[in-house]
């Protein structure tokens, strides 16, 4: 069940990123380092949500979810659906 294990790791990573994002938002005022970290967390979250959607779409259409790849930030951030 490698597929289920991989998806659990992706979800766990997303949960950790969300917790980090919430912690930073809760601070209110951020210094430059914290603001940069928040921006990086938000981009990484977008990438991992995209990966999860790719995996689920592959599974639903009978393809291998393990073929899904983490896409570069430029692709994920500039996606217009």
C-alpha positions, 0 to 999 in steps of 0.5 A: 500500500505504498500509495496510501503511505505516500498520500498520508505523508503528503497530507501530513506535510500539508498539515505541518505547513498549515500549522506553520502558516497559522502560527505566522498569521497569529503573530500579526506583525512579521519581520522580514525573515518571518514574512519571507518564511510565510511567503515560502510556506504559502508557495509550498502549500500550493505545490503540495495541494496541487500534488494531492489533486494530481494524485487523486485525479490520477487515481479517479481516472485509473492512472498511477497516482505515484506518477504525480510530480511536485511541480515547480513554483512557477507553474503552480503559482501562475496556473489559471484554471 
